[in-house]
Amino acid sequence: MIASIRNFFRQLSEPGVWQAGRLPEQPLQVATAALLLETMRMDDSIAPEETTALTAALRKQFGLTPEEINTLVALAGKEVRQASGYYQFTSLINKGFDSEQKIQVIEQMWAIAFADGYLHAQEQHLIRKIADLLYVPHAQYIEAKHRARAATVQSAVLT
């Protein structure tokens, strides 16, 4: 795990990391995982369904193995605890993701917020704030919310 943390900071400080609007994948993964973790933490309790939604989102977004997801979540958790705000995460995402990928992050945040069956006001506030920082238009923010809610309802019916 220490090696992953060192690698993360080494990648960010290497010359050419910001060339041609491309970022190494690991910082983007950490930034995305950090925002998803923050969504889980907003209502002061982490339900198993939220953890499952987080794992599913990271697997879908990045194609990671369970071990890689565990390492990524641990690294993202450390970054979140040391962060003074969300800018360090949203700025990486703005530089490395296109508009569709940003909308997908917002949809994943909604999926985590809906996973425990209760949408807390703090979760909604965070997602709105992050959508603004990622320059996601309000219409796409609402569409992402509806898609995530529909997927949550559908998975609840199937279980």
ABEGO torsion letter per residue (X at the ends): XAAAAAAAAAAAABBGAABGGBBBAAAAAAAAAAAAAAAAAAAGBBBAAAAAAAAAAAAAAAGBBAAAAAAAAAAAAAAAAABABAAAAAAAAAAABBAAAAAAAAAAAAAAAAAAGBBBAAAAAAAAAAAAAAGBBAAAAAAAAAAAAAAAAAAAAAX
